[in-house]
Amino acid sequence: MNRINIVLHEPEIPQNTGNISRTCAVTGASLHLIRPFGFEISDRTLKRAGLDYWQYLDVHYYDDIEQFFEQNPDGRYYYFTTKAKRRYTDVKYDGKVYLIFGKETKGLPEGLLLAHEDRCVRIPMMGSLRSLNLSNSVAIGVYEALRQCDFDGMNTAGKLFAED
């Protein structure tokens, strides 16, 4: 099974981070949060958006992006940005992957993107519209990585009616 890691660089909106934490919990992805945040971790809107899934969350905190890379030297990093030429579906997410997303207002730092241009991916959008909501972008990325490994380890069968 692939090991998926979601990395949020300087997230600003607590509801987005809460929604992303819930996505991480239900998909088994680890969540990596890089400071500074635009909210307090104890913020009730953050916890409300994540509902009762916090106990299932594997979350890690870092003071800056350098500390993140020092503590996570292995794996394949993919930088989600509206500036990339390659689509997120054009890469193979195998092994231990880190899907890295920037802050809601500015995205990832340009220097970071330029240094890793071959690992930058984008989600296609219409015309000149700016971008999707951060939590939606994370969900799209996570589920593409899961799809590529045929949702290994996940419950893929449901039932419409309760058994008597």
C-alpha positions in Angstrom: 0.0 0.0 0.0 1.2 3.5 -0.8 1.9 5.7 2.2 0.3 9.1 1.5 1.3 12.2 3.4 -0.5 15.6 3.1 1.7 18.6 3.7 0.1 22.0 4.4 2.6 24.9 4.2 1.4 27.8 6.4 -2.4 27.1 6.2 -4.5 30.1 7.0 -8.1 29.0 7.2 -9.1 26.7 10.1 -12.1 25.2 8.4 -9.9 24.1 5.4 -7.4 22.5 7.8 -10.3 20.8 9.7 -11.8 19.4 6.5 -8.4 18.2 5.3 -7.8 16.5 8.7 -11.0 14.6 8.2 -9.9 13.6 4.7 -6.6 12.4 6.1 -8.3 10.4 8.8 -10.7 8.6 6.4 -8.0 7.8 3.8 -5.2 6.9 6.3 -3.0 9.8 5.1 -0.7 11.5 7.5 -1.1 15.3 7.9 2.0 17.5 8.2 1.4 21.1 9.2 4.1 23.7 8.7 4.0 27.0 10.8 3.1 29.7 10.9 -0.7 29.0 10.9 -3.4 31.6 10.4 -5.2 30.1 13.5 -4.7 28.3 16.8 -4.7 24.5 16.7 -7.2 24.7 19.6 -9.5 26.9 17.4 -13.0 25.5 17.8 -13.7 26.0 14.1 -10.7 23.8 13.2 -12.0 21.0 15.5 -15.6 21.4 14.4 -14.7 21.0 10.7 -12.7 17.8 11.6 -15.7 16.6 13.7 -14.9 13.6 15.8 -12.1 12.3 13.6 -9.2 13.9 15.5 -8.5 10.7 17.4 -7.8 8.9 14.1 -5.5 11.5 12.7 -1.7 11.1 12.4 -0.6 14.7 12.5 3.0 16.2 12.6 4.0 19.8 13.3 7.0 21.8 12.0 8.3 25.3 12.7 9.3 25.8 9.0 9.7 24.0 5.8 13.4 23.4 6.4 12.5 21.4 9.5 9.9 19.4 7.5 12.5 18.4 4.9 15.1 17.6 7.6 12.7 15.3 9.4 11.3 13.7 6.2 14.3 13.1 3.9 12.9 10.1 2.1 9.9 9.8 -0.2 8.6 11.4 -3.3 7.4 15.1 -3.1 4.8 16.5 -5.4 4.1 20.3 -5.2 0.5 21.2 -6.1 0.3 24.6 -7.8 -1.6 26.5 -10.4 1.7 27.4 -12.0 2.7 23.8 -13.0 2.7 22.5 -16.6 2.1 18.9 -15.7 -1.3 17.6 -14.5 -1.6 15.8 -11.2 -2.9 12.7 -13.2 0.3 12.6 -15.3 2.5 11.3 -12.4 2.7 7.9 -10.7 2.2 8.2 -7.0 4.0 5.1 -5.7 5.7 4.3 -2.5 5.9 7.0 0.2 4.5 10.2 -1.3 4.1 13.7 0.0 1.5 15.9 -1.6 2.5 19.5 -0.7 0.1 22.4 -0.7 0.6 26.1 0.0 -1.3 28.7 1.9 -4.8 29.7 0.6 -3.8 33.2 -0.4 -0.4 32.7 -2.0 0.2 29.0 -2.6 3.7 27.6 -2.3 6.8 29.9 -2.3 8.0 30.5 -5.8 11.6 29.6 -5.0 10.4 26.2 -3.7 8.5 25.6 -7.0 11.4 26.7 -9.2 13.8 24.4 -7.3 11.4 21.4 -7.9 9.8 22.3 -11.2 9.9 18.6 -12.3 7.7 17.7 -9.3 5.1 20.4 -9.7 1.6 19.3 -10.7 -1.6 21.2 -11.3 -5.3 20.4 -11.2 -6.9 21.6 -14.5 -9.4 24.4 -14.3 -11.5 26.6 -16.6 -9.9 29.7 -18.2 -8.4 32.3 -16.0 -10.1 31.2 -12.7 -7.6 31.3 -9.9 -7.9 28.0 -8.0 -10.0 25.5 -6.2 -10.6 25.6 -2.4 -7.6 24.1 -0.6 -9.5 21.2 1.0 -11.0 20.2 -2.4 -7.6 20.2 -4.0 -6.2 18.0 -1.2 -9.1 15.5 -1.6 -8.6 15.4 -5.4 -4.8 14.7 -4.9 -5.3 12.1 -2.2 -8.0 10.1 -4.1 -5.9 10.1 -7.3 -3.0 8.6 -5.4 -5.4 6.0 -3.8 -7.0 5.2 -7.2 -3.6 4.5 -8.6 -3.1 1.8 -6.0 -6.6 0.4 -6.5 -7.6 1.8 -3.1 -5.5 -0.9 -1.4 -6.5 -1.4 2.2 -9.7 0.6 2.0 -13.3 -0.4 2.3 -14.5 -0.2 -1.3 -17.8 -2.1 -1.0 -20.9 -0.6 0.5 -24.4 -1.8 1.0 -27.6 0.2 0.4 -29.8 -1.5 3.0 -29.1 -2.8 6.5 -29.3 -6.5 6.8 -32.3 -7.9 8.9 
